[in-house]
Amino acid sequence: SAVYNWQKVPNNFDSINPLELINKPPSVQVFMKRPDKTKKPINKGVQHHAHLPMLFADVKDYSKLSETQKVDFSVNFLGRIGAIIKQFEPRILSKHTHGDSIFLVFEDVGTAVQLAKAINKTSSETDWSHYHLPENLLFRISLDAGPCYSYLDPIVGKREFCGAYVVRAARIEPITPPGEIYASETFVAMAYATGLSGVRFDYVGQVELPKQYGVVPTFHLR
């Protein structure tokens, strides 16, 4: 159908049929640079990971909580969420929190989806007023996946993750509506490629990320 539409446009185009090239050498040789396996890592102890799923989450209006409410939040809200995360620990490579923010790195997309749904369900269905907190404390959750590096953090002394995709995952989270889960196109592709079932990804659109980090296709996890 795409070729049919192109043929209606008065422009020249080339149509390449891969079936005709099976027994023929290509007229143009394309050389791909193979990774140099003898190349030393950037730094000692640094590991490169080809594709890892990541989750960022925070609570909207956390900064508006009072001093005592922030204590209640840290003990009770994060306590409930921490109990859920602990159930998935064997498949979690890294955990990091700061205030209301949570950053997790996983071994597989299935675990990332299950945990995202679980903590979103708990945060949205719990009446937090019993803990002297606002009744509706909702997570904004973002899921992304891609290459990244792990290293031993010289300050805290534990393994952390960094890279452009880690930053992008963090940028998707602020544009996610409270109580919802957004995923990047990369994450969705990995989910479908691994045959993940029981979920649906609805296309949100091309979303502009904060801090001039570009525009990315974003999907809504159902």
N, C-alpha and C positions, 0 to 999 in steps of 0.2 A: 504493500500500500504506500510506503514511503517513496519507493522508486516511481510508482505511478504518479504521485503528486509532483515529484521533481520533473518528470517528463512534460508536465503541463507548464512548467516555468521556462521562459525563453533564455535559458543559460546553459552553457556547456557543462557536462558532468561526466565522470567516469564510473562505470559499473563494473565491479570486480566480483566475479563468481568464484568462490573458493573451490567449488567442485571441479572446475576446469584446471585448477592449479595442482591437483593432487599428484599427478605424474609429470609435472613440468617444474623446472627450477624457476623461481621468481625472477623477473627481469631486473628487479632492484633488490640488492642484498641489504637486509636490515640487521645491524649488529647491535645487540643489547649488552651493555657493560655488566659483566657478572661481578657480584661482590667479592672483594679480595678477602678470602678467609684467613690469610696470613697477617692481615692488618691487625695491629694491637688495639685493644679497647681504648676509649678516650681516656679513661682513668682506671686505676686499679680498683677492682671490686664492682665496676659498673657493668650492668648487663643490659643487652638490648632485647626487647620483646616485640615480636612481629605484629601481634594484634591481641590486645587485652580489653575486656569490657570494663567500663568505669561508671561510677554513680556519684553524683553530687546532689546534696539536699540541704535546704535550710528552711526556716520558718519565717514567713512574712510578718513584719512588725515586731520581731523579737526585740529590737532596740527600744521599743516603747514600753517594755515591761519595767516594773519598778525593781529596785534592788532586791527586795525579798522575793519577788516573783521570779527573778533570774535564778535565785537559789532553788526555788521550787521547781523551776524548769529543769535545771541541771540534774536534780536528784530524781524527780518523779517522771517528767516527760522523757528525758534521755534514758532514765532507768527502764521504762517500758520498751523503748525502741532498742536499747542495748540487749534486752532479753531476747528480742526477735532476731537481732543480728547474730547473737551467739549460736542460734540454731543452724546458721549457715556457715559458721566459721571454717569448717574443713575446706570450703571452696573459695574462701576469701584470702587474697594475697596480702592485702594491706588495709589498715583501718586508721583513719585520722579524723579528729574532731577539733573544732575551735568554736567556742560559744554555741551557737545553734547550728553550725555547719557540720556536715558529715561528708567525708570523701572515702570511697571504697573502691578497691580494685579486685576483680574477680578472675577466676580461671576460665569461666564460660559464660555465655550470654544467658543461658537458662537460669542460672543462679541469680544473675543480676536482675532479671525480670521478676522472678519469684519474690526476691527480697524487696524490690521496689514496690510491688503490689502489696506486700504484707505490711510494710511500715506506713504506706499511704492509707491503707484500710484502718490501721490502728489509730493513726493521728486524726483521721476524719470522723471516726465513729466513737471516739472516747469523749466523754463529757469532762473536760479538763477543769471545770469549775470546782470539782471535788478536791482538786489539788491547789486551790486558790489561784488558778490561772484563768485567762480568758477562755470562754466555753469552746470556741472554735480556733484551735491552733492547727494550721494546715501546712503541710510540707509542699515545697516546690521541688520536684525531683527531675533531674536530667540524666539521661543515659547516653553514653558515647562509647566508641571503641576505636582502636587504632594502635599504631606502633608507639612505643614509649621506652624510657630507660628507667631502670631501678638502680639505686645506689644506697650506700650506708650513710645516713644523715649524720654529719660530724657533730651536730649540736645535741640531738635527742638520742643518738646512738641506736637507731633502728632503721630498717630498710624503708625507703620512700620511693615514690615514682615521680617522674617529671617528663616534660616533652610538650610539643605543640598540641597534641590531642588531649592531654590533661588540661591544658589551659582552655581549649575549646569546650570541653565538658563543663568546666566551671562557668564559661560565658553563656552556655545554653540555659543553665539553671535560673538566672534572674528573669528571663523572658518567659518562663513557664508559669502559667496561672496557678495560684494556690490550690492545692488539692488535686493537681493533675501531674501526669508523667509525660515528659517530652523525650523523644529519642532522635538522634542524628540519623542521616541516611546511611552512614557507615554501620551503625549499630543494627539498623533494620535489615540491611543486606546480610550481615553476619547471622542474624536470627533466622532469616529465610534459608540461607545457605546451609545452616546446621539442622534444618527441618524442625525448628521450634514450633510447637502447636499450642492451641489454647489461648492465643492472643491475636489481636488485630491492631495494625498500625494504620491510622488514618492520616492522610497528608494534610499538614497545616498550611504549608506554603513556604516561600522564601522569606526567612526571618532574619532581620538585621540584629547582630549580636552587639552587646554593650562594648564600650571602650574601643570602638572602631575596629572590631575584630573580624569584620566581614559579614557576608550574608550566606546562610546555609539552608538547605532544604531540611525542614523539621517535620517530625511525625508525632502523632498523639497515640500513646499506648492505651489500648482499651483492655 
